[in-house]
Amino acid sequence: MLLQEKESGDLIEIIDIATLVSPTKTEVGGKSQAGEEEQEPTTFEKNKLVFPSGEVLPRCWTEESYKTQGS
């Protein structure tokens, strides 16, 4: 799955989808797709990632208590 880093606009290939969708994890492993060389895996803060369309990640992926907020 590809996401986009908000600040740089670089695409990030997400390595572990289970970590991405877990609301208890604040970081996810991925590889930057910037440049021509294959990049080393690193971690990215989920709050700094969006879908390539610019849409934010779902709250159920980023907020552990999303069900109880705003009720």
C-alpha positions as CSV (number, residue, x, y, z in Angstrom):
1,M,0.0,0.0,0.0
2,L,1.3,3.5,-0.8
3,L,0.7,6.5,1.4
4,Q,2.0,10.0,1.1
5,E,4.1,12.0,3.5
6,K,2.3,15.3,4.2
7,E,5.3,17.6,4.3
8,S,7.5,16.3,1.5
9,G,4.7,14.8,-0.7
10,D,6.9,11.7,-1.1
11,L,5.1,8.4,-1.6
12,I,5.8,5.8,1.2
13,E,5.4,2.1,0.6
14,I,3.9,0.6,3.8
15,I,5.6,-2.6,4.9
16,D,3.2,-3.8,7.6
17,I,-0.5,-3.2,7.0
18,A,-1.4,-4.7,10.4
19,T,0.6,-2.0,12.2
20,L,-0.9,0.7,10.0
21,V,-4.5,-0.2,10.9
22,S,-3.8,-0.7,14.6
23,P,-5.0,2.3,16.6
24,T,-2.5,1.5,19.4
25,K,0.5,2.1,17.1
26,T,1.7,5.6,16.4
27,E,4.4,4.7,13.9
28,V,4.5,2.4,10.9
29,G,7.3,0.8,8.9
30,G,7.8,1.8,5.3
31,K,10.1,2.7,2.5
32,S,10.3,6.1,0.9
33,Q,9.7,6.0,-2.9
34,A,11.7,9.2,-3.5
35,G,14.6,9.0,-5.9
36,E,15.7,6.2,-8.2
37,E,17.4,4.0,-5.6
38,E,15.6,1.5,-3.4
39,Q,15.4,3.2,0.0
40,E,16.1,1.4,3.4
41,P,13.0,0.7,5.6
42,T,12.4,3.2,8.3
43,T,9.5,4.2,10.6
44,F,7.0,7.0,9.8
45,E,4.6,8.7,12.2
46,K,1.1,7.9,11.2
47,N,-0.1,11.4,11.9
48,K,2.2,12.7,9.2
49,L,0.8,10.3,6.5
50,V,-2.2,10.7,4.2
51,F,-3.6,8.8,1.2
52,P,-2.1,9.9,-2.1
53,S,-5.4,11.7,-2.8
54,G,-4.8,13.9,0.2
55,E,-7.4,12.3,2.4
56,V,-6.4,11.7,6.0
57,L,-6.1,8.2,7.5
58,P,-9.3,6.9,9.2
59,R,-9.6,7.7,12.9
60,C,-10.0,4.0,13.7
61,W,-6.4,3.5,12.4
62,T,-5.0,6.4,14.5
63,E,-7.0,7.0,17.6
64,E,-7.3,4.1,20.2
65,S,-10.5,5.6,21.8
66,Y,-12.2,6.8,18.5
67,K,-15.4,5.0,19.4
68,T,-15.9,6.9,22.7
69,Q,-14.9,10.4,21.4
70,G,-17.7,12.6,20.2
71,S,-20.5,10.4,21.4
